[in-house]
């Protein structure tokens, strides 16, 4: 799912639940440690589409490179070829925030690249460079506020997963280079190099706090799931909350259906791809088949 979706921490989610259950909170019946696993389960139920897609360039030394700390599932990867360093001298007054998460691709670029805002590692259109074709892609890695690495090309590689979880559907290429994912590292059959990976990050912020999706269709699912667990714990403690449990369970089912419908709804790019495939299929079935039929003169 797009990184434009908003997220909030588990503490913020628990505050909203506590507002609805003020009496139970004052009586000490809400234990955050017992409810974190509920939010984790809801994240897992909503699937990988709620997680942010990220890019990274892994430095390989002695046939080994460490994966990012927030690495969860690999989407694809490639071996980086040669690169050139673009360094610009600062002029005037420059102020950079402490959180260096976004930047403008600059300078010397025009068109879509000049307006592109991305993370420290991103893939952009190469057509904005005079020496490149418009249909090519270019990998940009930010080193310092004024220094960038521009990789000229990328080579597909064979990726296998020895952990059994982080790369369940890794793309398979017939290449000479092999890479294994094992215990948070990339193990390669070459000594040194750089590997670009596109992956799904874990649902955690920079401080290691659990994140949940912040959207009206999904907020109720999180809240009702936590409320159901609170009432369940109270029932085991001998409290009479049978009526409350029945009402919460009914609304939990409806909230779950709404959340899954929103998350699994195809985006515009997927709908456009489906429309193009259907158009080609109909063209093949009802028009292209008559092109090869000879006509009698």
Buried (B, 14 or more C-beta within 10 A) or exposed (E): BEEEBEBBBBEEBBEEBBEEBEEBBEEEBBEEEEBBEBBBEBBEBBEBBBBBBBBBBBEBEEBBBEBBEBBBBBBBBBBBEEBEEBEEEEEEEEEEEEEEEEBEBBEEBEEEBEEBEBBBBBBBBBBBBEEBEEEEEBBBBBEEEBEBBBBBBBBBBBBEBEEEEBBEEBBEBEBEBEBBBBEEBBBBEBEEBBBBBBBBBBBBEEEEEBBBBBBEBBBBBBBBBBBBBBBBBBBEEEBEBEEBBEEBBEBBEEBBEBBBEBBEEEEEEEEEEEEEEEEEEEEEEEEEEEEEEEEEE
